[in-house]
Amino acid sequence: MMELPSSYANLESFNYNGNVMQVIKGVTLEYSKMWTLVSNMDLSSNKLVGEIPQELTTLVGLLGLNLSHNHLDGVIPKGIGNMTSLFSLDLSANILNGTIPLSIATLNFLSHLNLSQNSLSGRIPTGNQLQTLTDPSMYAGNRDLCGAPLTKTCSNLENSPTRTSTNEYEDGDEPKKLWFSLGIVSGFVTGFWGVIGVLMFKKHWRHKLFTFSEATMEKIYVAVMVRVSKMKRVREAA
């Protein structure tokens, strides 16, 4: 087994004279003439180990990349979206983990994608060219992936961490909330019985309160009746 060298990023061009078998978009192709430019990279089934080098994503002219059926681990490089010419990407049958980079949705020419049989997790990116790739088999074998085109929704996975952290925060503040509630209740009880007590023992104050309440109710009643009378006159005039 060997690691995938980061020096692949220096492959701007090279010459190769001979027959070459390559798999691109799931189809085996045979080239039998001299190459002068790298346009497709097929390193499938080579027992490669380690992480996919970030430098590989600088090959912006690459049309096809096949690293399937190896032992590659780590995450899919975030810079995968820089490979704007890709129309075929196959990273299946490895042990890749983490989430699928959002930048993969910017590959506007991508027509073949296979990320199956890995340990990827999280929501599948959407938008742009990915909207046309609706075959769920390209994500098969990643039990922690969710979202279209899979039938597994992401709501529970996305909300669980937030809910957990919120509960922990609330549990830590429980004593403060209890004392705050007791303070409000005791203040209300003290104020209420303070007013009632004064009214019970101060006849003059009690008389003033009832007189004020009665006068206020009369004003409200008069205002309502005047308003109703105006509305009736407007309706009759119409």
KAZI-V422615 format. One record per residue. BURIAL is b if it has 9 or more other C-alpha atoms within 8 Angstrom, else e. D_CENTER is the distance of its C-alpha to the mean C-alpha in Angstrom with 2 decimals. Layout:
BURIAL_D_CENTER, BURIAL_D_CENTER
This chain:
e_36.25, e_35.19, e_32.20, b_30.84, e_32.49, b_30.70, e_33.87, e_32.66, b_31.26, e_34.94, b_35.67, e_36.28, e_39.13, b_41.58, e_44.47, e_44.79, e_47.72, e_47.46, e_45.64, e_41.91, e_39.85, b_36.18, b_33.42, b_31.11, b_28.97, e_30.57, e_34.04, e_36.69, e_38.43, e_41.62, b_42.62, e_46.30, e_46.88, e_46.26, b_42.76, e_42.54, e_38.81, b_35.74, e_33.61, b_32.33, b_31.70, b_32.18, e_32.23, b_31.40, b_33.29, e_34.60, b_33.68, b_31.60, b_29.95, b_27.75, b_24.67, b_24.15, b_25.58, b_23.52, b_26.79, b_26.57, b_23.92, b_26.67, b_28.50, b_27.34, b_30.16, b_29.26, b_29.00, b_28.34, b_27.03, b_27.77, b_27.25, b_27.13, b_29.17, b_29.36, b_28.32, b_25.70, b_23.26, b_20.68, b_17.52, b_17.34, b_18.32, b_15.85, b_18.80, b_18.86, b_18.05, b_21.42, b_23.28, b_23.43, b_26.39, b_24.91, b_25.44, b_25.41, b_23.20, b_24.02, b_22.69, b_23.40, b_25.40, b_24.54, b_22.92, b_19.85, b_17.05, b_13.68, b_10.63, b_11.45, b_11.56, e_9.96, b_13.63, b_14.79, b_13.98, b_16.70, b_19.40, e_21.22, b_24.07, b_22.26, e_23.98, b_23.94, b_21.10, b_21.56, b_19.25, b_20.81, b_22.45, b_20.39, b_18.35, b_14.87, b_11.92, b_8.22, b_6.51, b_9.09, b_8.71, e_10.55, e_13.16, b_16.64, b_18.58, b_16.02, e_16.63, e_20.16, b_19.48, e_19.36, e_21.22, e_19.32, e_21.90, b_20.38, b_17.65, b_20.26, e_21.03, b_17.55, e_17.42, e_14.09, b_12.18, b_10.74, b_10.19, b_12.87, e_15.55, b_15.59, e_16.68, e_14.51, b_11.80, b_8.59, e_9.48, e_11.76, e_9.94, e_7.04, e_9.90, e_12.55, e_12.29, e_12.15, e_14.96, e_16.90, e_17.00, e_17.98, e_20.68, e_21.99, e_22.33, e_24.09, e_26.35, e_27.47, e_28.40, e_30.26, e_33.76, e_33.15, e_32.11, e_35.21, e_37.58, e_36.10, e_36.64, e_40.14, e_40.96, e_40.05, e_42.07, e_45.06, e_45.08, e_45.07, e_47.85, e_49.94, e_49.69, e_50.36, e_53.41, e_54.59, e_54.88, e_56.34, e_58.82, b_60.08, b_60.55, e_62.42, e_64.89, e_65.16, e_66.87, e_66.99, b_63.22, b_62.64, e_64.94, e_63.15, e_59.73, e_61.02, e_62.83, e_59.74, e_57.62, e_60.30, e_60.63, e_56.88, e_56.75, e_59.72, e_58.05, e_54.91, e_57.10, e_59.13, e_56.07, e_54.60, e_57.93, e_58.40, e_55.00, e_55.76, e_59.16, e_57.74, e_55.26, e_58.18, e_60.28, e_57.54, e_57.01, e_60.80, e_61.17, e_58.54
